[in-house]
């Protein structure tokens, strides 16, 4: 499988070329989303596509799957070279895509979902259910998993739903399968079975295109890696030619300075947030911990362990929560985000598009959302003061934006996250609570966000963070509270734990 | 507001230039501005009607035009708040009628000065909107469509109950002036329209409340997390729509010289059409009262011009229906582009898009 690959455009490749994209261009309005995108897909290969947010990855994938039409470039299908316009319908036929937002109907059964939109099991009298389910069963069996096709989809876990979507692509007979960040929402235990399925598909001759921000898993899985940067394909090499470092520098276009967190200088014992007996029905039982001034505490646990419910309860988003939350003056669990904010707790939600930002509103408006908590709502907005504060925040956050009046939705994920963070820091909270602080954020912005958080910590802010990214937690946190099955199973300083030990603790293997 | 905020890149790393967006050409900006397109449409209509009908551009007709759109104007301004919030209010027409009946009752039953009666009527309408619709939608978290569909019928039933389906004459000099009077040659209705527009525009554009409305309409979850009182904002917005409907009811009574139970039965459709035509989105969070004002004038000119030209009224309905439906499609194209449409030109037309190497090998 190991063929010599140089930079795109010059290579001579052996093997069974399935689809090649050359020099694709695509503009949206005045924005060049893609300037020179190339990709060579072969049968029986797992092909990783990587690049920072805004590098043109999704545009390239959308062209590959026939959803967008490129403005220029060429598409080679087998032996035919076509214009993007001519190839579009053909690509839509041959390429199946599984995105983060799964396109399944939750109220239908697994079997119905697998045949959704392309049922060949029609009979004059209606649908032939028996063969529909038999086909679905066969498709699932090919993946090497066991799911009853008659189960309603809504009863499946997220990782199982992903498999259903893959089975659906199999039934369509698409020779190319794209998975766009399939692991971002999965727990660690669910990732390995998915990879097994992908390897099996590869061995059966499918070309798998895999996108992920997690470099390590990508290096463990891919046979071939293509790197995009600023809308251009800048490198395409076999996996063996890559080290992690080379991959990162290809992606960024420079050698990143390794971000080493400044160590905690003075250990404070000045408690700033004290949580006692926090319970959320069905998720969390009697959890107690505290956060001191000037430290970052990591709440770590597997998906479903209750970490997310814990931080959301503190933010006033879990109406059923009980216990005491002491933020200077013993008190109950905040009943609303407004109350949490008034008591000095600011919350950065994990899903910024859904809960964090009003994407159509300007950056400036988003930085100041919720202003009336401190003013009468009928008062005139002090635009000049807001603009000034906004510029200062943008500068300190290193925000890359054309103008503060641009809609926040036009920014890259990393910059959107910075806007959200700037707003939450801007209210000068005593405690900052973050959920997945860098989900869907590229490597460069991720390090910057970590730097910003450590600066805030050194200025005396208490920070509580929960993230499914263990690597991130190890960089970010000074102390860990490990949660398993809704209960605290361990507390430890950063210096006392290793990555392995943390994962063990989080799986409930030691106590 | 064109400050450049590209922070100076630190020496250690070149910033990825992600946001190299350039501003679109002027014609595109104008075309994407719904209000500009509508103003152009109004201008074209005025030219056509004026050249076909000498009666169109007369002072008398322009006054007719003005008074025909006053009620719609006030109602549509209130409804704009609701749509910006991402909601809808089907009940404004019934609210208008019920407020009119309330005015008649206040007028005949109590010996209050007329100004007082008007103020109480508007408060009554605001209470119907905020206390009933707003309470159920904002506090009880009920669906706005179902709630206002219910109050549409409920308020209309109360109208008939309270009025015994009879029209109640209301004679007052103040009301008469409100509908037909002039100050320094300017019709009072025109002044009223300008003042209400300015107030609504100021509130939406310059106050914290206005930004809250856009924020809740844009992303209610994010608004709540940012500390905005979403349900209180909702109650206030429906109260504004109710108050605006009641003001429309006051003007209606003034015009008729009576409180009639039969008014406002279809006005909600016109008001919604004007708001949507003005570019405020049903999804909430984008649009504004300026567009609504233009939308009202657009519909008013269309209907008046056709009436003056002697075209039967059902043609007005057909035309304004077509215009609204096309506006919906134009809106979609403008937002997401041609490619987003689930519509392809048939056969030969589509194939002229070109096949194979034509542009690479020649």
Interface residues (C-beta under 8 A of the other chain):
Chain A: X29 X30 X31 X32 X52 X53 X54 X55 X68 X69 X74 X80 X81 X82 X83 X85 X86 X229 X230 X252 X253 X254 X256 X257 X315 X317 X336 X337 X338 X341 X342 X347 X349 X354 X355 X356 X357 X358 X359 X360 X361 X364 X365 X368 X369 X370 X371 X372 X373 X375 X376 X377 X378 X379 X380 X381 X387 X390 X391 X394 X395 X397 X398 X399 X400 X401 X402 X403 X404 X405 X406 X410 X411 X412 X415 X423 X427 X444
Chain B: X1 X2 X3 X4 X5 X6 X7 X8 X10 X12 X13 X14 X15 X16 X17 X18 X19 X20 X21 X22 X23 X24 X203 X206 X207 X208 X209 X211 X212 X214 X215 X218 X219 X221 X222 X223 X224 X225 X226 X227 X228 X229 X285 X286 X339 X353 X354 X355 X356 X357 X358 X359 X360
